[in-house]
Amino acid sequence: MEISAIGEGLAIRPAGIYHVARMPREAVSDSRQEILRTSARLFREQGYDATSMNDISAALKLSDEILFHIMNHAMEITEARVLAPVRALPDPEERLRALIRLHIQLVLRARDREITVILHENHPLPPGLRKRVNARKKEYIHFVEQLILEVQRVRKSRNVTHRAAAFALLGMINWIYQWYRPEGPLQEEDLIRQYTEIFFAGAFQ
């Protein structure tokens, strides 16, 4: 199911219902570029793992409206760079291996680091908007769950539930930014290979 709120704005009605109005894509793009610059500065000053979305939001004085669109845009980028290429592959196991690779690359690439911060925590949003962002995240999780289930059926392996396996996989990958150092001895390709082997060995016994 395609969900897109990029290019939309936010208004609050008296009943507390969020109504979406149009916002130019250029405004969202400009805000994202400003987040990139501010994120880079805060990463230098505070350290990458010590910088939260609250810090970035406070530094930029972002409105809830803009912050919502930035987070939604981050999900669009994730879907375009991970889900779209994966869906094009015919074999379930090949799709899962590609998803692991592409998701890790998204987390590791310097140009996408603000995406990791944005998607890792969305608590600066008010509850109504946070629920909408979380709904889109759940679609991604559901895709991973179903892909794992497909591979389990092909391999006739059901010792681990596909839901537990999906959260284990995403937890492993999304936490990489907290400890991985590109200048260290573990290279990106080695990390991808090791994570893939660890996951397949555990989820498809």
C-alpha positions in Angstrom: 0.0 0.0 0.0 1.4 3.4 -1.0 1.3 6.0 1.6 2.6 9.5 0.8 2.4 12.6 2.9 5.3 14.4 1.4 4.2 17.7 0.0 1.5 18.1 2.6 1.0 20.4 5.5 -0.7 20.1 8.9 -3.6 21.9 10.5 -5.4 21.0 13.7 -9.2 21.1 13.9 -11.0 21.7 17.2 -12.0 18.1 17.4 -8.3 17.2 17.6 -8.2 15.6 14.2 -5.2 16.3 12.1 -6.1 17.6 8.6 -3.5 17.4 5.9 -3.0 20.3 3.5 -0.5 20.8 0.6 3.0 21.9 1.2 5.6 22.4 -1.7 8.1 19.6 -2.0 10.8 22.3 -2.3 10.1 23.4 1.3 10.5 19.8 2.5 13.7 19.4 0.6 15.1 22.7 1.9 14.2 21.6 5.5 15.9 18.3 5.0 19.1 20.0 3.7 19.0 22.2 6.8 18.7 19.1 9.0 21.7 17.6 7.2 23.8 20.6 7.9 22.7 20.9 11.5 23.0 17.2 12.1 26.6 17.2 10.8 27.4 20.1 13.2 25.8 18.4 16.2 27.5 15.1 15.3 30.9 17.0 15.3 30.1 18.8 18.6 28.4 16.1 20.6 29.3 12.9 18.9 27.0 10.9 16.6 25.7 8.5 19.2 25.0 11.3 21.7 22.8 13.4 19.2 19.1 12.8 19.3 16.2 14.1 17.2 15.3 16.3 20.1 18.7 18.0 19.9 18.3 18.6 16.1 14.7 19.8 16.5 15.6 22.2 19.2 18.6 23.6 17.3 16.5 24.2 14.2 13.4 25.3 16.1 11.4 23.0 13.8 7.6 23.1 13.9 5.7 19.9 14.4 4.5 20.3 10.8 7.9 20.4 9.3 9.3 17.7 11.6 6.4 15.4 10.6 7.2 15.9 6.9 10.9 15.3 7.4 10.2 12.0 9.2 7.8 11.0 6.5 10.4 11.9 3.9 12.9 9.7 5.7 10.5 6.8 5.3 10.1 7.5 1.6 13.8 7.4 1.2 14.1 4.1 3.1 11.3 2.6 1.0 12.9 3.8 -2.3 16.4 2.6 -1.5 15.5 -0.7 0.2 12.0 -1.9 -0.6 11.7 -1.0 -4.2 14.9 -2.8 -5.3 14.0 -5.8 -3.1 10.5 -6.2 -4.5 12.0 -6.4 -8.0 13.8 -9.7 -7.2 12.1 -13.0 -7.9 13.5 -15.3 -5.2 12.5 -14.9 -1.5 15.9 -15.7 -0.1 17.6 -13.4 -2.7 15.1 -10.6 -1.6 16.0 -11.1 2.1 19.7 -11.0 1.5 19.3 -7.9 -0.6 17.2 -6.3 2.1 19.8 -6.9 4.7 22.5 -5.5 2.5 20.6 -2.4 1.5 19.3 -1.6 5.0 22.8 -1.8 6.4 24.2 0.4 3.6 21.5 3.0 4.4 22.5 3.0 8.0 26.2 3.2 7.2 26.4 5.8 4.5 27.3 9.2 5.8 24.9 11.0 3.5 22.0 9.1 5.1 23.0 9.4 8.7 20.2 11.9 9.5 17.7 9.3 8.3 18.9 6.9 10.9 18.5 9.5 13.7 15.1 10.5 12.4 13.8 7.0 12.1 15.3 5.8 15.4 13.3 8.2 17.5 10.2 10.2 16.8 9.1 11.2 20.3 9.4 15.0 19.6 6.1 14.7 17.6 2.7 15.1 19.2 0.8 11.8 19.7 -1.4 12.1 16.6 1.5 12.7 14.2 3.7 10.2 16.0 1.0 7.6 15.4 1.0 8.3 11.7 4.8 7.9 11.4 4.7 4.7 13.4 2.0 3.3 11.1 4.3 3.7 8.2 7.2 2.1 10.1 4.9 -0.8 10.9 4.3 -1.3 7.2 8.0 -1.7 6.7 8.2 -4.2 9.6 5.3 -6.1 8.2 7.1 -6.4 4.9 10.2 -7.8 6.6 8.0 -10.3 8.6 6.3 -11.6 5.5 9.6 -11.9 3.6 11.1 -13.9 6.5 8.0 -16.1 6.5 8.4 -16.8 2.8 12.0 -17.9 3.3 11.0 -20.1 6.2 8.4 -21.8 4.1 10.9 -22.4 1.3 13.4 -23.8 3.8 10.7 -25.6 5.8 12.0 -24.0 8.9 9.7 -22.6 11.6 11.6 -22.9 14.8 11.7 -19.1 15.2 8.5 -17.0 14.6 8.8 -14.6 11.7 7.8 -11.7 14.0 10.5 -12.3 16.5 13.0 -12.8 13.6 12.0 -9.6 12.0 12.4 -7.5 15.1 15.7 -9.2 15.8 17.0 -8.4 12.4 15.9 -4.8 12.4 17.2 -4.3 15.9 20.6 -5.6 14.9 20.8 -3.4 11.8 19.3 -0.2 13.3 21.8 -0.3 16.2 24.9 -0.4 14.0 25.2 3.4 14.0 25.7 3.3 17.8 29.0 1.3 17.6 30.3 1.0 14.0 33.3 3.1 13.0 34.1 3.1 9.3 37.8 3.8 10.1 38.0 0.6 12.2 39.1 -2.9 11.1 35.6 -4.1 10.2 34.8 -3.2 6.6 31.3 -2.7 5.3 31.3 -5.8 3.1 32.5 -7.9 6.0 29.8 -6.5 8.3 27.1 -7.2 5.7 28.4 -10.8 5.2 28.6 -11.5 9.0 25.2 -10.0 9.8 23.6 -12.1 7.0 25.3 -15.3 8.2 24.3 -14.6 11.8 20.7 -14.0 10.9 20.3 -16.9 8.5 22.0 -19.3 11.0 19.6 -18.3 13.7 16.3 -17.7 11.9 16.3 -20.7 9.6 17.5 -23.6 11.7 
